[in-house]
């Protein structure tokens, strides 16, 4: 095996280890991980793989591809955090592989390898590759879609046809993963690119197999949409109007943020590689009209720039903004930055100093933050608990700072240091388990439960509660947006209670365990007229029971 192949294999084994190691380090966090773990668990338990449900309630927000993958993981590996996280880890590595192959095809192995390393060690991409959610699934599939499209447009004959079929199939899978953005986001990139390069004329010549490709797309994406509508006539309005049109054009989900919201997200999310961006931007501007640069390379760089800007810009003007929405833009940034790095022997003096300054700033902020907390405040208490982890994190950032100077000649040194930082972040995340999850309380509650006992989420809804108690949970005094529509489609008697109904249930003969936030305890005491018996209590949640065991 050549030294180059050994290097590529070593890098990918290192990235795989980086992604897989933390899969069992922490609990599932509510709301997202709890929600997206419970839906596939319920699919396996009920055998209904068409209508997604959360805690028995129809959940029409997203299509089912990620749920199906998680359900298969449960079937094969069992119900655990590690088995569920194998899915995002697998898709995260798929995205890294796609970036490597595309970068190698365009600029050579060195550029492809740097692009893969940059993507895999970017904090935002790494974080979502270990999170049970839909975001890394759709991001990887969108990367495969767009890179297959670019490859097809720069190929001929049977090779072009293979890339085209991969493009249509990946777009269909992305649509099954998170809805119409599987079509819209690629369109925001491809259409302007075709217009700017003059390649739109090739569509008229039938070069892109539109008919055959559309049939392939529909064969993959359409069956579930037909089945779910047949079984749930109310599905179409909610899915297409509420979850797509209203989500983008209004503040219906109460997720409005300023238009510059994603700038700091990208600054931290692409750390430490973000300092390569000015050089990549200068190279794009300088070489766009340079006739010495092969046209296919100029067109490819334009494609990646449009990809990065279109997705970031699309969600920047949206009425609904969340951090993961920008994750699909990261592969494009990684390829641009990887190509920029491959043009050099290592980091330039200016880039290394800027990178070191940024890392040192983060290290100092981490180390000094506890000094600015008001003594005796909840913030000071939390920081005291995090003390050892903050020291490890500050030390890891200091190592990244020092590694930037080794990266002047050996860029992978910075990647190794960043990998250590990411593991430090992942290792410390478990310290937040008792405020982000009910796992510990559920582990103590589950052995107590008899068949007729009822578990009720009171005045709130920890989404991971059904997953960890391994049964359906009733809800009292709370109907959030995600269950509001679904709860009106079927009879929820015995599962959804208002406060007066819950009082009758609490005073009745059935044993009821209430799981609630500590802040809701006064409300429970006022409602029941007594101090309920507390079974267990954590930093955030507690379990109370209406009668002795």
C-alpha positions as CSV (number, residue, x, y, z in Angstrom):
1,X,0.0,0.0,0.0
2,X,1.4,3.4,-1.0
3,X,2.2,6.0,1.7
4,X,-0.6,8.2,0.3
5,X,-3.2,5.5,0.7
6,X,-1.9,4.7,4.1
7,X,-2.4,8.4,5.0
8,X,-5.9,8.5,3.7
9,X,-6.8,5.3,5.5
10,X,-5.2,6.5,8.7
11,X,-7.1,9.8,8.5
12,X,-10.5,8.1,8.0
13,X,-9.9,5.6,10.8
14,X,-9.0,8.5,13.0
15,X,-12.2,10.4,12.0
16,X,-14.3,7.3,12.5
17,X,-12.8,6.8,16.0
18,X,-13.5,10.4,16.8
19,X,-17.1,10.1,15.8
20,X,-17.8,6.7,17.4
21,X,-16.1,7.1,20.7
22,X,-18.6,9.6,22.3
23,X,-21.8,7.7,21.2
24,X,-22.5,6.3,24.7
25,X,-21.0,9.0,26.8
26,X,-24.2,10.9,27.7
27,X,-28.0,10.5,27.9
28,X,-30.5,11.5,25.3
29,X,-31.2,15.2,25.7
30,X,-34.7,16.7,25.6
31,X,-36.3,17.9,23.5
32,X,-34.7,16.9,20.1
33,X,-33.0,13.6,21.0
34,X,-35.9,12.5,23.2
35,X,-38.4,13.2,20.5
36,X,-36.4,11.5,17.7
37,X,-35.6,8.5,19.8
38,X,-39.1,7.9,21.0
39,X,-40.7,8.0,17.5
40,X,-38.6,5.1,16.1
41,X,-38.9,3.2,19.4
42,X,-42.7,3.5,19.0
43,X,-42.5,2.3,15.3
44,X,-40.7,-0.8,16.4
45,X,-43.1,-1.5,19.2
46,X,-46.3,-0.8,17.2
47,X,-45.2,-2.1,13.8
48,X,-46.6,1.0,12.1
49,X,-43.8,2.5,10.0
50,X,-46.0,4.8,8.0
51,X,-47.6,7.2,10.5
52,X,-44.9,8.7,12.9
53,X,-46.1,9.1,16.5
54,X,-44.6,10.7,19.5
55,X,-46.0,9.2,22.7
56,X,-48.9,7.8,20.8
57,X,-49.8,11.2,19.2
58,X,-49.5,11.7,15.4
59,X,-46.4,13.6,14.6
60,X,-46.5,15.1,11.0
61,X,-43.6,17.6,11.3
62,X,-41.1,15.5,9.3
63,X,-41.0,12.6,6.9
64,X,-39.7,9.2,8.1
65,X,-36.4,8.3,6.6
66,X,-34.4,9.1,9.8
67,X,-37.0,7.3,11.9
68,X,-36.7,4.2,9.8
69,X,-32.9,4.2,10.1
70,X,-33.2,4.6,13.9
71,X,-35.8,1.9,14.1
72,X,-33.6,-0.5,12.1
73,X,-30.7,0.4,14.5
74,X,-33.0,-0.5,17.5
75,X,-34.0,-3.8,15.8
76,X,-30.3,-4.8,15.2
77,X,-28.4,-3.3,18.1
78,X,-31.1,-2.8,20.8
79,X,-32.6,0.2,22.5
80,X,-29.7,2.3,23.8
81,X,-28.1,5.7,23.3
82,X,-25.2,4.2,21.5
83,X,-27.3,2.2,19.0
84,X,-29.4,5.2,18.2
85,X,-26.3,7.4,17.7
86,X,-24.9,5.0,15.2
87,X,-27.2,6.5,12.6
88,X,-26.1,10.1,12.8
89,X,-22.5,9.0,13.1
90,X,-22.9,6.9,9.9
91,X,-24.4,9.7,8.0
92,X,-21.8,12.1,9.3
93,X,-19.1,9.9,8.0
94,X,-20.9,9.5,4.7
95,X,-20.8,13.3,4.3
96,X,-17.1,13.4,5.1
97,X,-16.5,10.6,2.5
98,X,-18.5,12.4,-0.2
99,X,-16.5,15.6,0.4
100,X,-13.2,13.7,0.1
101,X,-14.2,11.9,-3.1
102,X,-15.5,15.1,-4.7
103,X,-12.4,17.1,-3.6
104,X,-10.1,14.4,-4.9
105,X,-11.9,14.3,-8.2
106,X,-11.5,18.1,-8.6
107,X,-8.2,19.0,-7.1
108,X,-6.4,15.8,-6.1
109,X,-6.1,13.6,-3.1
110,X,-4.4,16.3,-0.9
111,X,-7.3,18.7,-1.3
112,X,-9.9,16.0,-0.8
113,X,-8.2,14.9,2.3
114,X,-8.0,18.4,3.8
115,X,-11.7,19.0,2.9
116,X,-12.7,15.8,4.7
117,X,-10.5,16.6,7.8
118,X,-11.9,20.2,8.0
119,X,-15.5,19.0,7.8
120,X,-15.0,16.1,10.3
121,X,-13.3,18.3,12.9
122,X,-15.6,21.3,12.6
123,X,-17.4,21.6,15.9
124,X,-20.8,22.2,14.4
125,X,-20.6,19.2,12.1
126,X,-19.1,17.0,14.7
127,X,-21.8,17.9,17.3
128,X,-24.7,17.0,15.0
129,X,-22.9,13.8,13.9
130,X,-23.4,12.7,17.5
131,X,-26.9,14.0,18.0
132,X,-30.0,11.9,17.5
133,X,-31.8,14.3,15.1
134,X,-32.6,14.7,11.4
135,X,-30.1,17.4,10.6
136,X,-27.0,15.4,9.9
137,X,-29.0,12.9,7.9
138,X,-30.4,15.5,5.5
139,X,-27.1,17.4,5.4
140,X,-25.2,14.4,4.2
141,X,-27.9,13.5,1.7
142,X,-27.9,17.1,0.4
143,X,-24.1,17.0,0.1
144,X,-24.4,13.7,-1.9
145,X,-27.1,15.3,-4.1
146,X,-25.2,18.5,-4.9
147,X,-21.8,16.8,-5.4
148,X,-23.4,14.2,-7.7
149,X,-25.0,17.0,-9.7
150,X,-21.7,18.8,-10.1
151,X,-19.9,15.6,-11.1
152,X,-22.6,14.8,-13.6
153,X,-22.4,18.2,-15.2
154,X,-18.6,17.8,-15.6
155,X,-18.8,14.3,-17.0
156,X,-19.8,12.7,-20.3
157,X,-21.5,9.5,-21.5
158,X,-22.3,6.6,-19.1
159,X,-20.4,8.2,-16.3
160,X,-22.5,11.3,-16.5
161,X,-25.7,9.1,-16.4
162,X,-24.5,7.3,-13.3
163,X,-23.9,10.6,-11.5
164,X,-27.3,11.9,-12.7
165,X,-29.1,8.9,-11.3
166,X,-27.2,9.3,-8.0
167,X,-28.3,12.9,-8.0
168,X,-32.0,12.1,-8.4
169,X,-31.9,9.3,-5.9
170,X,-30.1,11.4,-3.3
171,X,-32.5,14.2,-3.7
172,X,-35.4,11.8,-3.2
173,X,-33.8,10.5,0.0
174,X,-33.2,14.0,1.2
175,X,-36.8,14.8,0.6
176,X,-37.8,11.7,2.7
177,X,-35.4,12.9,5.4
178,X,-36.7,16.4,5.9
179,X,-39.3,17.4,3.3
180,X,-39.3,19.8,0.4
181,X,-35.8,21.2,1.3
182,X,-34.5,18.1,-0.4
183,X,-35.7,19.8,-3.7
184,X,-35.6,23.5,-2.7
185,X,-32.0,23.8,-1.4
186,X,-30.4,22.0,-4.4
187,X,-32.5,24.2,-6.7
188,X,-31.2,27.3,-5.0
189,X,-27.7,26.3,-5.9
190,X,-28.2,24.5,-9.3
191,X,-30.5,27.0,-11.0
192,X,-28.3,30.1,-10.5
193,X,-25.2,28.1,-11.4
194,X,-26.8,27.0,-14.7
195,X,-27.7,30.5,-15.5
196,X,-24.3,32.0,-14.6
197,X,-22.3,29.4,-16.5
198,X,-24.6,29.3,-19.5
199,X,-25.2,25.6,-19.1
200,X,-29.0,26.1,-18.9
201,X,-29.1,25.4,-22.6
202,X,-28.0,21.9,-22.0
203,X,-31.3,21.2,-20.3
204,X,-33.1,21.9,-23.6
205,X,-30.9,19.3,-25.3
206,X,-32.1,16.6,-22.9
207,X,-28.6,16.2,-21.4
208,X,-29.8,15.8,-17.8
209,X,-32.3,12.9,-18.2
210,X,-35.1,14.9,-16.7
211,X,-37.8,12.4,-17.5
212,X,-36.0,9.3,-16.3
213,X,-34.6,11.2,-13.3
214,X,-38.0,12.4,-12.3
215,X,-39.4,8.9,-12.5
216,X,-36.6,7.6,-10.2
217,X,-37.2,10.5,-7.8
218,X,-40.9,9.8,-7.6
219,X,-40.3,6.0,-7.3
220,X,-38.3,6.6,-4.1
221,X,-40.0,9.7,-2.6
222,X,-43.7,9.3,-3.5
223,X,-44.9,6.0,-2.0
224,X,-44.7,7.1,1.6
225,X,-46.4,10.4,0.8
226,X,-49.3,8.5,-0.8
227,X,-49.6,6.0,2.0
228,X,-49.5,8.5,4.9
229,X,-52.1,10.7,3.2
230,X,-54.4,7.6,2.6
231,X,-54.2,6.7,6.3
232,X,-54.3,10.3,7.6
233,X,-56.4,12.7,5.5
234,X,-55.4,15.6,7.7
235,X,-51.7,15.1,7.0
236,X,-51.3,17.1,3.8
237,X,-52.4,20.5,5.0
238,X,-50.2,20.4,8.1
239,X,-47.2,19.0,6.3
240,X,-47.1,21.2,3.3
241,X,-48.7,24.4,4.5
242,X,-47.9,24.6,8.2
243,X,-44.5,22.9,8.2
244,X,-43.1,24.3,5.0
245,X,-44.8,27.5,3.8
246,X,-45.7,29.0,7.2
247,X,-42.5,27.9,8.9
248,X,-40.4,29.9,6.3
249,X,-42.6,32.9,5.8
250,X,-43.9,33.6,9.3
251,X,-42.9,33.4,13.0
252,X,-45.4,30.7,13.7
253,X,-42.7,28.6,15.4
254,X,-41.4,31.5,17.5
255,X,-37.9,31.0,16.3
256,X,-37.1,34.5,14.9
257,X,-33.6,35.7,15.1
258,X,-31.7,38.7,13.5
259,X,-30.5,38.3,9.9
260,X,-26.8,38.0,11.0
261,X,-27.7,35.1,13.3
262,X,-25.6,32.5,11.4
263,X,-22.4,34.6,11.3
264,X,-21.3,33.8,14.9
265,X,-22.7,30.3,14.4
266,X,-20.3,29.7,11.5
267,X,-17.4,31.4,13.4
268,X,-17.6,28.9,16.2
269,X,-19.0,26.0,14.0
270,X,-16.0,26.1,11.6
271,X,-13.4,26.8,14.3
272,X,-10.4,26.7,13.8
273,X,-10.5,26.5,10.1
274,X,-12.7,29.6,9.6
275,X,-9.5,31.7,9.4
276,X,-8.8,30.2,6.0
277,X,-12.0,31.7,4.6
278,X,-10.6,35.2,3.6
279,X,-7.9,33.5,1.5
280,X,-10.4,31.2,-0.1
281,X,-12.6,34.2,-0.9
282,X,-9.7,36.1,-2.4
283,X,-8.7,33.1,-4.5
284,X,-12.3,32.8,-5.9
285,X,-12.5,36.5,-6.9
286,X,-9.0,36.5,-8.3
287,X,-9.3,33.3,-10.4
288,X,-12.9,33.7,-11.6
289,X,-11.8,35.5,-14.7
290,X,-8.4,34.0,-15.0
291,X,-8.2,32.2,-18.3
292,X,-5.2,30.2,-17.1
293,X,-7.5,28.3,-14.6
294,X,-9.3,25.4,-16.3
295,X,-13.0,26.3,-16.8
296,X,-14.3,23.2,-15.0
297,X,-12.3,24.2,-11.9
298,X,-13.7,27.8,-12.0
299,X,-17.2,26.5,-12.4
300,X,-16.7,24.0,-9.6
301,X,-15.6,26.8,-7.2
302,X,-18.5,28.9,-8.3
303,X,-20.8,26.0,-7.5
304,X,-19.4,25.6,-4.0
305,X,-19.6,29.4,-3.3
306,X,-23.3,29.4,-4.4
307,X,-23.9,26.4,-2.2
308,X,-22.4,28.0,0.9
309,X,-24.1,31.3,0.3
310,X,-27.5,30.1,-0.9
311,X,-28.2,27.9,2.1
312,X,-26.8,30.4,4.6
313,X,-28.7,33.2,3.0
314,X,-32.0,31.2,2.6
315,X,-32.2,30.5,6.3
316,X,-30.9,34.0,7.2
317,X,-34.1,35.5,5.7
318,X,-36.4,32.8,7.0
319,X,-38.8,33.6,9.8
320,X,-37.7,30.5,11.5
321,X,-34.0,30.1,12.5
322,X,-32.3,27.4,14.4
323,X,-28.5,26.5,14.5
324,X,-28.8,23.2,12.7
325,X,-30.4,24.8,9.6
326,X,-27.0,25.9,8.4
327,X,-25.3,22.5,8.8
328,X,-26.0,21.6,5.1
329,X,-23.8,24.5,4.1
330,X,-20.8,23.1,5.9
331,X,-19.6,20.6,3.2
332,X,-19.3,23.5,0.7
333,X,-17.3,25.6,3.2
334,X,-15.1,22.6,4.0
335,X,-14.3,22.0,0.3
336,X,-13.4,25.6,-0.3
337,X,-11.2,25.7,2.8
338,X,-9.7,22.4,2.0
339,X,-8.7,23.5,-1.5
340,X,-7.2,26.7,-0.1
341,X,-5.2,24.7,2.5
342,X,-4.0,22.3,-0.2
343,X,-2.5,25.1,-2.2
344,X,0.0,25.8,0.7
345,X,2.6,23.7,2.4
346,X,0.8,24.5,5.6
347,X,-0.9,27.5,7.3
348,X,0.6,30.8,6.3
349,X,2.1,33.1,8.9
350,X,-0.9,35.4,8.9
351,X,-3.5,32.6,9.1
352,X,-1.6,30.8,11.9
353,X,-1.5,34.0,14.0
354,X,-5.1,34.7,13.4
355,X,-6.0,31.1,14.3
356,X,-3.9,31.2,17.4
357,X,-5.4,34.5,18.5
358,X,-8.9,33.1,18.0
359,X,-8.1,29.9,19.9
360,X,-6.4,31.8,22.7
361,X,-9.4,34.1,23.0
362,X,-11.7,31.1,23.5
363,X,-9.3,29.6,26.0
364,X,-9.1,32.7,28.0
365,X,-12.9,33.2,28.0
366,X,-13.3,29.6,29.2
367,X,-10.8,29.9,32.0
368,X,-11.9,33.4,33.2
369,X,-15.7,33.0,32.9
370,X,-16.1,31.7,36.5
371,X,-14.4,34.8,37.9
372,X,-17.2,37.0,36.5
373,X,-20.1,35.0,38.0
374,X,-21.9,36.7,40.9
375,X,-21.0,34.8,44.2
376,X,-23.9,32.7,45.4
377,X,-25.8,32.8,42.1
378,X,-27.1,29.8,40.2
379,X,-24.6,30.6,37.5
380,X,-21.7,30.5,40.0
381,X,-23.0,27.2,41.3
382,X,-23.2,25.7,37.8
383,X,-19.7,26.9,36.9
384,X,-18.4,25.5,40.2
385,X,-19.8,22.1,39.2
386,X,-18.3,22.4,35.8
387,X,-14.9,23.5,37.2
388,X,-12.7,20.5,36.3
389,X,-14.3,20.2,32.9
390,X,-13.8,23.9,32.2
391,X,-10.1,23.5,33.1
392,X,-9.8,20.6,30.6
393,X,-11.6,22.6,28.0
394,X,-9.3,25.6,28.5
395,X,-6.3,23.3,28.3
396,X,-7.6,21.8,25.1
397,X,-8.0,25.2,23.6
398,X,-4.5,26.1,24.7
399,X,-3.2,23.0,22.9
400,X,-5.1,24.1,19.7
401,X,-3.4,27.5,20.1
402,X,0.0,26.0,20.2
403,X,-0.8,23.5,17.4
404,X,-1.4,26.3,15.0
405,X,2.3,27.0,14.9
406,X,3.1,23.3,14.1
407,X,0.5,23.5,11.4
408,X,2.7,26.0,9.5
409,X,4.4,22.8,8.2
410,X,2.1,20.0,9.3
411,X,-1.6,21.0,8.9
412,X,-2.8,17.7,10.3
413,X,-1.3,18.7,13.7
414,X,-4.1,21.3,14.0
415,X,-6.6,18.6,13.1
416,X,-5.3,16.3,15.8
417,X,-5.4,19.1,18.4
418,X,-8.9,20.0,17.4
419,X,-10.0,16.4,17.6
420,X,-8.8,16.4,21.2
421,X,-10.8,19.6,21.9
422,X,-13.9,18.0,20.4
423,X,-13.5,14.9,22.6
424,X,-13.1,17.2,25.6
425,X,-16.3,18.9,24.7
426,X,-18.1,15.6,24.2
427,X,-16.8,14.2,27.5
428,X,-17.9,17.1,29.5
429,X,-21.4,17.2,28.0
430,X,-22.5,14.3,30.3
431,X,-22.3,16.8,33.2
432,X,-25.5,18.4,31.8
433,X,-27.4,15.1,31.7
434,X,-29.5,15.7,34.9
435,X,-30.8,19.0,33.6
436,X,-31.2,17.9,30.0
437,X,-32.6,14.4,30.5
438,X,-34.8,12.4,32.9
439,X,-32.7,9.3,32.4
440,X,-31.5,9.0,36.0
441,X,-35.0,9.5,37.5
442,X,-36.5,7.1,34.9
443,X,-34.0,4.4,35.8
444,X,-35.2,4.6,39.4
445,X,-38.8,4.8,38.5
446,X,-39.0,1.9,36.0
447,X,-38.6,-0.9,38.6
448,X,-41.5,0.5,40.6
449,X,-44.0,0.5,37.8
450,X,-46.8,-2.0,37.7
451,X,-48.9,-2.7,34.7
452,X,-51.8,-0.5,35.8
453,X,-49.6,2.4,37.1
454,X,-49.7,5.7,35.1
455,X,-46.8,8.0,34.5
456,X,-47.8,11.6,33.9
457,X,-45.6,14.5,32.6
458,X,-47.0,17.3,34.7
459,X,-46.9,21.0,33.5
460,X,-44.4,20.2,30.9
461,X,-43.1,17.3,28.7
462,X,-39.6,15.9,28.9
463,X,-39.5,14.3,25.4
464,X,-37.1,11.5,26.6
465,X,-39.5,10.3,29.3
466,X,-41.4,7.7,27.2
467,X,-38.1,6.4,25.9
468,X,-36.6,5.9,29.3
469,X,-39.6,4.5,31.1
470,X,-40.3,2.3,28.0
471,X,-44.0,3.0,28.0
472,X,-46.6,5.6,26.9
473,X,-46.8,8.6,29.1
474,X,-49.8,10.8,29.8
475,X,-49.5,14.6,29.8
476,X,-51.2,17.0,32.2
477,X,-51.4,20.8,31.8
478,X,-49.3,21.1,28.7
479,X,-50.0,20.9,24.9
480,X,-47.0,22.2,23.0
481,X,-46.9,23.0,19.3
482,X,-45.5,19.7,18.3
483,X,-48.4,17.7,19.7
484,X,-51.1,20.3,19.4
485,X,-52.3,19.4,15.9
486,X,-51.9,15.6,16.2
487,X,-53.7,15.5,19.6
488,X,-56.8,16.9,17.9
489,X,-57.0,14.2,15.3
490,X,-57.8,11.3,17.6
491,X,-59.4,10.7,21.0
492,X,-56.8,11.4,23.6
493,X,-59.0,10.6,26.6
494,X,-56.8,9.0,29.3
495,X,-53.6,10.5,27.9
496,X,-54.1,14.3,27.8
497,X,-55.4,16.0,30.9
498,X,-56.1,19.6,31.9
499,X,-55.4,20.5,35.5
500,X,-58.9,19.8,36.8
501,X,-59.0,16.4,35.1
502,X,-55.5,15.7,36.6
503,X,-56.8,16.5,40.1
504,X,-59.5,13.9,39.7
505,X,-57.0,11.4,38.5
506,X,-54.6,12.2,41.4
507,X,-57.4,11.7,43.9
508,X,-58.6,8.5,42.3
509,X,-57.8,4.9,43.1
510,X,-55.1,4.5,40.4
511,X,-51.5,5.0,41.4
512,X,-50.0,7.9,39.5
513,X,-46.4,9.0,39.2
514,X,-46.0,12.6,38.2
515,X,-42.7,13.7,36.6
516,X,-42.2,17.4,36.7
517,X,-39.7,20.2,36.8
518,X,-38.8,21.3,40.3
519,X,-40.2,24.7,39.6
520,X,-43.6,23.2,39.0
521,X,-43.8,21.6,42.5
522,X,-45.7,24.6,44.1
523,X,-48.3,24.3,41.3
524,X,-48.7,20.6,42.0
525,X,-49.0,21.2,45.8
526,X,-51.6,23.9,45.2
527,X,-53.6,21.7,42.8
528,X,-53.6,18.7,45.1
529,X,-54.0,20.6,48.3
530,X,-51.1,18.7,50.0
531,X,-47.4,18.0,49.8
532,X,-47.1,15.0,47.4
533,X,-44.8,12.1,48.3
534,X,-41.5,12.6,46.5
535,X,-40.1,9.4,45.1
536,X,-36.9,10.9,43.7
537,X,-35.4,14.3,43.0
538,X,-32.7,15.6,40.7
539,X,-31.2,19.0,40.0
540,X,-34.0,19.8,37.6
541,X,-36.7,17.1,37.7
542,X,-38.5,15.2,40.4
543,X,-40.9,12.3,40.6
544,X,-44.0,12.4,42.9
545,X,-46.6,9.7,43.6
546,X,-50.2,10.1,44.8
547,X,-50.2,7.0,47.1
548,X,-47.5,4.8,48.7
549,X,-46.1,1.8,46.9
